[in-house]
Amino acid sequence: MREYAAACGELHIVSRAPAGAQETHEGPLHLYPVHGSKLLTLLMLAGVARRVIERNGIEIVSAQDPFEHGFIAMKAIRGTNAKLHIQVHTDFLSPWFVRSGVYRSAKVRGPLMNRVRVWLAGKVLPHADGIRAVSKRVSDSISARYGNTVPVPTIIPIAVDATLPAKAELPPHEFGFALITVGRLEPEKRIEDILHALARTGHAYQSAGLVVVGEGSERPRLEAIVRALGLQKRVVFTGWRTDSLALMQSAQAYIQASAYEGYGRTLVEAALARIPIITTDVGIVGEVFRGYAEVLSAPPGDPAALATHIQGLVEDHQARALFVDAAERAARAHLESVGNLAEAIRRDFASLLV
């Protein structure tokens, strides 16, 4: 945010924050915390944002999503000269955004609010003066759904640091081929599909195990699945870690089973960490990483396909090496093409004022 503030000249951020957070002004960066329950905070955000807009002559209001925050931003600028800019960080038009599962996989209880969010996006995006999408997949889905009723989205990816930290050892485990997955343990990540895939590999692949890095509401249910599948010796939960990229470098492969992603930062990080990648066809798969060229891809909700890919990587050392080299080249070429992210965001904002 400091980099964005410096690039844009001035940046005011109104956001939910923990109790005790104070209003802060640091050069061009200004922070306005709003405290309280989620519902109360959402009701308060529009009022705080409106005061900030009027007091500082704000020219552009950018919302972090086209849902609750987009609706609040749309209301906050009403009657002002501020432009509305909407950021879209998730593939909310994927059928999996509201789908709980398919016949090939277990059903996962997704947020009922997601159906409301799709409706909200349909109300907010036509009022936007500019839209930022974090991937071509997201941009194309918006254009296909809303056509010329919305601005053509500008594609600006997520920031990823290409500098690798020192390698960190994985937690103690009893398996020889360590898969690692990193992320919030929430329904859309579909970690249970990885667990069922691991169980499908059978006795011939007992050396393969999984390190789960992350925390979230699904952890108790996932731990119960591990016990039910008899995978206690093949799965390790680390909780949240700040050194996930360092841990990746000690694993033999990265795996993710997300139902949908807007971008997929951990895929880029895994490529930089030089480990082969198994992933569902989400986010930047097909844009940055091609299936069966740089990564092994599978449809969401398909543990059988994930199991086949696990078996393939365990068996084929040469394939692992080829995927590693190809994915790293693709990741570094992608990051080089992005260039200075703060400058890209500044240009996107500036285009609204022309």
N, C-alpha and C positions, 0 to 999 in steps of 0.2 A: 504493500500500500504506500510505503514511503517512496518507492520508485515511481509508482503511478502518479502520486501527488507532484513529485518533482517534474515529471514529464508534462503533466496537464496544467501546471501552474498553481492549482488549488484543488483540494479534494476534501469534501465533507462527508463523513460516514455516519449514518444513523442506523443503529443495529441493536438487537437484543444483546444483553450482556449480563454476566453474573452480578449478584448483589455486591455492592462495594466498588464496582468499576466507576471511575470518575470521568467527567468531561475533560478531554485533553486537547491541547492545541500545541502542535509541534511544527513550527514553520508553516509549510503549505498544507499540512495534514491536520484535520480537525475531526475528533471523535466524539460522538454523542451517544452514550449508552442509555438504553431503556430497560428498566428492570420490571420483573413481575412474571406471572404465569404466561404461557404461550399466547392464550387468547387475549388476555389483558394487554400484553405487550403489542400484539398486532393492532389492537384498537388505538394504542397510544402512539404507534410509529407514525401514522399519517399526520397527527397533530404536530409532533416534534419536527417531522420533515417539512411541513408547511411553514413553520416558524423559521427554520433554517433557510429555506428557499427565499422567503420574503426579506429576512434580515440581511442576507448576503448577496442578493441579486443573482441567484443560481441560474445558469443558462441551460444546463443539462441535468436531468435526474435519471440515473441508471439503476434499475432494479435487478437483483441477483437471480430472479426467476420470473416467469410469466404468470405465476400463480398468485399466492397471497401477497407477496411483496410487489409483484407487478400491478396488482389491483390497487394496493395502497399507494404506490407511486402515481398511478393514473389519477387517483382522487386528489393526491397532494398537489399536483401541478394545475388542477382545474382553476381557471381564472388568472393564471400567471402566464408569463411568456416563456417559461421553461419548456425545453424539448424532452420528450419521453424516449428513453433508451432502455431496451429490454435485453438482458443476457439470458441465454438458454444453455444451461450446462448439462441437461439430461435429455435423453431421447424419449420425451413424453408421448410421442406419437407412435412409438413401438407398441404393437398389440400386447406385449408383455408388461407394459406399464399398468395395465388393468387386469391382466390374465393371471390366474393362480397356478396354472400348470397345464400339462398335456398328458395324453395317455402313456407316454414313455417315461414319465417321471412323477415324483411325489408332488402333491399340490401344496403350495405355500400361501399362507394367509397374508395377502398384500394389503396395504392401507386402503380402506374404502374411500378415503379422502382423495385418492388419485383420480377417481372418476370426476369428482368435483374440480380437481385441478385442470383436467383436460378441458372442461367447460369454461373455467376461468380464463385459460389461455386463449380460447376462442373469442372471449370478450376483450381481452387486453391487447393482444398482438395487432389487431387492426387499428388501434389508436397509437401505436408506436411510430416514432419518427425514424428510429433506427433499431436494428436487431443484430446482436452478436451471437453467433452459434460457434460452439467449440469444435465442431467437426463437420465434414462434408455430409455425413449421414444425417446429422441433425438439420443442417441447412436444407438439404434436399427434401426432407420430410415436411418441413415447414412450407416450402414453396409448393410442394405437391398438394398439401392439404388446403392452403389458404390462397394460393395463386397470387394475383395482382392486388388483392385486398390488403396485403402487408408489404413492407419494404423488403427488398432482396437482402437476406442476411449476409453480414460480413463474417467470414470464418476466421476466428482468432483462437488458437488452441490454448490449452492450459499450460502454465509455466512448469517446466521440468529442468532441474539443475543437472547438467551433463557431467558434473564433477563427482567422481566416485569416492566415497569415504573408505577408510580402511576396512578390510573384511572383518566380520564378527562371527564367532562360532555359534552354530545353532545350539539350542538347549539340548541337554542329554536325551538321546533317543536310541531305539533298538533296531533301526532299519538302516540298510546300506545305500538305498537310492532315495534321497530326500526330495520330495516335492514340497514347494512352499506356496502358500496363497496369502495375500495381504489385503486387508480392507475391513470395513465395518461389517459386523456380523448381523446383517439385517436381511429381510426376506428377499429383496431383489438380487442379492449376491449369490443366492442358491448354493451355499456351501454344502448342503445336503446332497446335491448331485455329485460333488466330488467324493463325498463319503461313500455313496452307493457305487460310484465308479471304482473306487479302491476295493470295495468288497467284491465287485465283479471280477477283479483280476485274479482271484482265487489263490490256491496254494502255490502255483508255479511262480508267483510274483510276490511272495511274502516279504522280499527284501524292500519293496516299495512302501514308503510311509509318507505321512503328510504333516507339515508344520503349519499351523493356522495362526497367523499374526493379526490380531485385531480384537475388538471388543464390541459388544452390542446386545440388543434385546434377544437375539436368537441363540445366544451361547448355551443356556440351559437345555434348550431343545436339541441343539446339535450334539451336546455331550451325551444326551439320552440316546440319540441315534447311534453314536459311536459304541455305546454299551450294547445296544440291541443288535448291532452288526458284528459284535465281537472284535472290534478294531482298537481296543484299549492300548495295545502295544504298537499300533501303527499310526496313531494320531496324537499329536502334542499341541495343546492350546497354550500360547504364550501370553495371551492378553495383549493390551496395546503396548507397542514398542515404538520408540522414536528412531531406532536404528534399523528399520526394515530393509533399506537398501544395502546396508552392510551385511545383514543376515542373508539376503538373497545370494550374495556371492559365495556362500558356503553350501548352497543347495545344488542339486543336480538338475532341477527343472522348476519352472514356474507354471502354476495352473490357476485358472479362474473360470467360473461357471456362471457369470452374471447373466441375468435375464435381459438386461439392457444397460447400456452405458452411454453417456454423452461423449466422452473422450476415451479414458482408459490410461491414466498416467502410469499406473503400475506396469503396464505392458512396455512402455518406453523404458522405465527403470529396469525391468528384467532384461530387456535387450542390452542396455548399457552394462548391466552386471554380467553379461555374457553367459546366460543360461538359456536353454531351449524353452519355448513357450507353448503351452496348450491353453487354448482360450475358446470361449464361445464367440460366435460371429456377431460382435457388438462393437459400438464405438468406432475406433479408428482402424479396426480390422477391415481390410479391403481398400483402405485409403492410404495408410502408412505401412501396414503389414498385410501381405497377401497370404491367404490360406494355402498351405502346402508349398509355399515358397520361402517365407520368413517365419511362419508360425504354423502349428497344427490347429485347425479350427474345427468347431463342431456347432450344430444348431443349439440354441438354448434348450434346456430341459431334456437333454439326451445323455444320461449317464453311460449308456452303452458305447456311444461314440467316444466319450472321454476315456473310458476304460481301454478301448482299442488304441488310443493315442498313448496312454501310459505304457501299455505293453510294448508298443513300437519303440518308444524312447529307451525303455529299460534294455531292450534287446539290441538296438542298433546304435553303437557308439559313433559310427561314421555319420549317420543322419543327425545325431545330436550336434556334432561339430559343424556340419553344413548349415543347420538352422541357426546356430549361434552366430556364425560369421555373417550370414545374410541379414539376420534381424538387427545386429549392431549397425551394419552399414545403413540399413533403412532408417533406424532411429536417429543416427547422427545426421543423415541427409535431411530428415524431417526437421530436426531442431535447427539446422543451419538455414533451412528455407524460412522458418518462422522469424529468425532474426531477433531484433530487440522488441520484446513483447510490450513493454511500457510505451514505446514509440508507436507500435501498431495500434494500441488502445487510444493513444492521443490522436492519431490520424482518424480513427473511427469516430471519435467524439467531434473532432473539428469538422468532419464532413457534414454534420448536422447543422452547422452554423453558417454554411455557405449560402 
